[in-house]
Amino acid sequence: MLIVVSAPSGAGKTSLCRAIRKLVASVGYSVSHTTRAPRPGELDGHDFHFVAESVFREMIDRGEFAEWARVHGNLYGTSSRGLEAALDRGEDILLDIDTQGARQLRLRYPQGLFVFVVAPSMKELELRLRERKSDAPQEIARRMARAVDEVSSWREYDYLIVNRHLDEAVRQLQCIIEAERCRTSRLTLPDLDLPTGGGVSTTAPPQVSPPAPSGEGRSTDHAEEGGPV
């Protein structure tokens, strides 16, 4: 199952996805490629594959991305090779991507699970961007302007999580993933002896003859119980 999580910058989707990877069993993570510089604490190959723009564009030309987009002045993309291999193995793969990439993946994988995350308010979103102290004021302003467009796309997703508190948001995403794993349209039961038609018998019920008509036209020559009519 493809699990796509999108959110405006600062809404907490990266922290949310990190927590889910530790909490929910058998969820893989797709590491995106990007042309932006690493932030403090980020590791190449773990958080992102950090590449030069020339390398990224060569990958585009070779058709190596399942989705890609320019976001906040940098290029981001998801490798199709690793994604297809994981899905072919029946694995659940978590993707932390923007709304542009999510739209591309929705067209390519309509059976995927798409979740949108928002902060409780735009004011809270801006506060979170400032508190993480990783962006200059002009960059924060640009991210806030883009957030307006991103939030307007929330109805394109299957689920919405309002990230008031991280623990609560993690619990909600965990419940969503586990419920979707039980959705009948996603399951096969080759090893269980279950009826394939939902357990409802297709045998026609026995026919019952209608009772004899009464009233006008009926013979009254034999009125005793059990007599012929």
C-alpha positions as CSV (number, residue, x, y, z in Angstrom):
1,M,0.0,0.0,0.0
2,L,1.3,3.4,-0.9
3,I,0.8,5.9,2.0
4,V,1.2,9.5,1.0
5,V,1.4,12.3,3.6
6,S,1.3,15.9,2.6
7,A,1.2,19.2,4.5
8,P,2.3,22.8,4.3
9,S,5.9,23.4,5.5
10,G,5.8,23.6,9.3
11,A,2.6,21.5,9.9
12,G,4.7,18.7,11.3
13,K,4.5,16.0,8.7
14,T,8.2,15.1,8.9
15,S,8.0,14.5,12.7
16,L,4.8,12.6,12.2
17,C,6.2,10.3,9.6
18,R,9.3,9.7,11.7
19,A,7.2,8.6,14.6
20,I,5.0,6.4,12.5
21,R,8.0,4.6,11.1
22,K,9.0,3.7,14.7
23,L,5.5,2.8,15.9
24,V,3.8,0.9,13.1
25,A,5.2,-2.4,12.1
26,S,6.2,-3.2,8.5
27,V,6.1,0.4,7.1
28,G,8.9,1.2,4.7
29,Y,9.9,4.8,3.9
30,S,10.7,6.2,0.5
31,V,13.7,8.6,0.7
32,S,13.2,11.4,-1.8
33,H,15.8,13.1,-3.9
34,T,16.3,16.9,-3.6
35,T,18.5,19.7,-4.8
36,R,18.3,21.7,-1.5
37,A,21.1,21.8,1.0
38,P,20.9,19.5,4.1
39,R,19.6,21.1,7.3
40,P,21.4,20.5,10.5
41,G,21.2,16.9,11.6
42,E,20.0,15.6,8.2
43,L,21.9,12.7,6.7
44,D,22.3,11.9,3.0
45,G,20.5,8.7,2.1
46,H,18.5,8.7,5.3
47,D,16.5,11.9,5.3
48,F,17.0,12.7,1.6
49,H,19.2,11.9,-1.3
50,F,20.9,15.3,-1.8
51,V,22.0,15.8,-5.4
52,A,23.0,18.6,-7.7
53,E,20.4,20.1,-9.9
54,S,22.2,18.8,-13.0
55,V,22.1,15.3,-11.6
56,F,18.4,15.7,-10.8
57,R,17.5,16.9,-14.3
58,E,19.4,14.0,-15.8
59,M,17.2,11.7,-13.8
60,I,14.1,13.5,-15.1
61,D,15.3,13.0,-18.6
62,R,15.8,9.3,-18.0
63,G,12.3,9.0,-16.6
64,E,13.5,7.8,-13.2
65,F,10.9,9.7,-11.1
66,A,7.4,8.5,-10.1
67,E,6.8,12.2,-9.3
68,W,8.8,15.3,-9.1
69,A,8.2,19.0,-8.5
70,R,9.9,22.3,-7.7
71,V,9.0,23.4,-4.2
72,H,10.3,26.6,-2.5
73,G,12.9,27.0,-5.2
74,N,14.3,23.4,-5.0
75,L,13.6,20.2,-6.9
76,Y,12.1,17.2,-5.1
77,G,11.4,13.8,-6.5
78,T,10.5,10.1,-5.7
79,S,12.5,7.4,-7.5
80,S,10.1,5.1,-9.3
81,R,12.4,2.0,-9.3
82,G,12.5,1.6,-5.5
83,L,8.9,2.4,-5.2
84,E,7.7,-0.1,-7.7
85,A,10.0,-2.8,-6.3
86,A,8.6,-2.3,-2.8
87,L,5.0,-2.3,-4.0
88,D,5.6,-5.4,-6.1
89,R,6.7,-7.2,-2.9
90,G,3.5,-6.2,-1.2
91,E,5.1,-3.7,1.2
92,D,3.5,-0.6,2.7
93,I,5.6,2.4,1.8
94,L,5.3,5.9,3.4
95,L,6.0,9.0,1.4
96,D,6.4,12.5,2.8
97,I,5.8,14.8,-0.2
98,D,4.2,18.0,-1.3
99,T,0.8,18.5,-2.9
100,Q,2.2,18.7,-6.4
101,G,3.9,15.3,-6.1
102,A,0.8,13.9,-4.4
103,R,-1.4,14.8,-7.4
104,Q,1.0,13.0,-9.7
105,L,1.0,9.9,-7.5
106,R,-2.8,10.0,-7.2
107,L,-3.0,9.6,-11.0
108,R,-0.4,6.9,-11.1
109,Y,-1.6,5.0,-8.0
110,P,-5.3,5.7,-7.5
111,Q,-5.5,2.9,-4.9
112,G,-3.0,4.6,-2.6
113,L,-3.8,6.1,0.8
114,F,-3.6,9.9,0.8
115,V,-3.5,11.9,4.1
116,F,-3.2,15.7,4.5
117,V,-1.9,17.3,7.7
118,V,-2.6,20.9,8.8
119,A,-1.7,23.0,11.8
120,P,-4.6,24.3,13.9
121,S,-4.3,27.7,12.3
122,M,-2.2,29.8,9.9
123,K,-0.9,31.8,12.9
124,E,0.3,28.6,14.6
125,L,1.9,27.4,11.3
126,E,3.9,30.6,11.0
127,L,4.9,30.3,14.7
128,R,6.2,26.8,14.1
129,L,8.2,27.9,11.1
130,R,9.9,30.7,13.1
131,E,10.6,28.4,16.1
132,R,12.5,25.8,14.1
133,K,15.0,28.6,13.1
134,S,16.0,27.0,9.9
135,D,14.7,29.6,7.4
136,A,15.3,33.3,6.9
137,P,12.3,35.7,7.3
138,Q,11.8,36.0,3.5
139,E,11.8,32.3,3.1
140,I,9.2,31.9,5.9
141,A,7.0,34.5,4.1
142,R,7.3,32.5,0.9
143,R,6.4,29.3,2.6
144,M,3.4,31.0,4.2
145,A,2.2,32.3,0.9
146,R,2.4,28.8,-0.6
147,A,0.7,27.3,2.4
148,V,-2.5,29.1,1.5
149,D,-2.6,27.2,-1.9
150,E,-1.6,23.9,-0.3
151,V,-4.3,24.0,2.4
152,S,-6.9,24.7,-0.2
153,S,-6.2,21.2,-1.7
154,W,-7.1,19.2,1.4
155,R,-10.3,17.7,-0.1
156,E,-8.2,15.9,-2.7
157,Y,-7.0,13.6,0.1
158,D,-8.7,10.7,1.8
159,Y,-8.1,11.8,5.4
160,L,-7.3,15.1,7.2
161,I,-5.3,15.3,10.4
162,V,-5.2,18.6,12.4
163,N,-1.9,18.4,14.2
164,R,-2.6,20.2,17.5
165,H,-0.4,17.8,19.5
166,L,2.0,15.4,17.9
167,D,1.1,12.4,20.0
168,E,-2.6,12.8,19.0
169,A,-1.7,13.2,15.4
170,V,0.5,10.1,15.5
171,R,-2.3,8.1,17.0
172,Q,-4.7,9.2,14.3
173,L,-2.4,8.3,11.5
174,Q,-1.6,5.0,13.1
175,C,-5.4,4.2,13.3
176,I,-5.8,5.3,9.7
177,I,-3.1,3.0,8.4
178,E,-4.2,0.0,10.5
179,A,-7.8,0.5,9.4
180,E,-6.8,0.7,5.7
181,R,-4.8,-2.5,6.1
182,C,-8.1,-4.2,7.0
183,R,-10.1,-2.8,4.1
184,T,-11.5,-5.7,2.1
185,S,-10.5,-4.2,-1.3
186,R,-6.9,-4.4,-0.2
187,L,-6.9,-8.0,1.1
188,T,-6.4,-11.4,-0.4
189,L,-7.2,-14.5,1.7
190,P,-5.6,-17.4,-0.1
191,D,-4.9,-19.5,3.0
192,L,-8.3,-19.2,4.7
193,D,-11.2,-21.5,4.0
194,L,-13.8,-18.7,3.7
195,P,-16.8,-18.4,1.4
196,T,-16.0,-16.2,-1.6
197,G,-19.5,-14.8,-1.9
198,G,-19.8,-13.2,1.5
199,G,-21.3,-16.3,3.1
200,V,-24.8,-15.8,1.5
201,S,-26.3,-18.9,0.1
202,T,-27.2,-18.8,-3.6
203,T,-29.6,-21.8,-3.4
204,A,-33.2,-20.8,-4.2
205,P,-35.6,-21.3,-1.4
206,P,-38.2,-24.1,-1.6
207,Q,-41.4,-23.2,-3.4
208,V,-44.5,-23.1,-1.3
209,S,-47.9,-23.6,-2.9
210,P,-50.3,-20.7,-2.3
211,P,-53.4,-21.4,-0.1
212,A,-56.6,-22.3,-1.8
213,P,-58.9,-19.3,-2.4
214,S,-61.8,-18.8,0.1
215,G,-65.1,-17.0,-0.1
216,E,-67.3,-16.6,-3.1
217,G,-67.2,-19.6,-5.5
218,R,-66.0,-22.1,-2.9
219,S,-68.1,-25.3,-2.5
220,T,-70.0,-25.6,0.9
221,D,-71.1,-29.2,0.4
222,H,-68.4,-30.4,2.8
223,A,-68.1,-28.2,5.8
224,E,-66.5,-30.6,8.2
225,E,-62.8,-30.2,9.1
226,G,-60.6,-32.3,6.8
227,G,-63.2,-32.7,4.2
228,P,-62.5,-32.3,0.5
229,V,-62.9,-28.9,-1.1
